[in-house]
């Protein structure tokens, strides 16, 4: 999996979860929300947390520095555009 896509997936599952939940509460998806929330709270599936998100961000920075030789301003531009 592409490291940037992996980071974005983790970000969506951690930071964007509350917004998704709000949107679903506004629609007739109550049972679906109960099912997903129940699985999440029962720890049947380990969802990424803030520590996972931080680790993914640190990994991207290491890749930037060591492997890809991206310009120093590349990742900040992604953050500013909301892609990361």
Secondary structure as UniProt FT lines:
FT   HELIX           3..14
FT   HELIX           17..25
FT   TURN            26..28
FT   HELIX           30..41
FT   TURN            42..43
FT   HELIX           50..63
FT   HELIX           64..68
FT   TURN            72..73
FT   HELIX           74..81
//
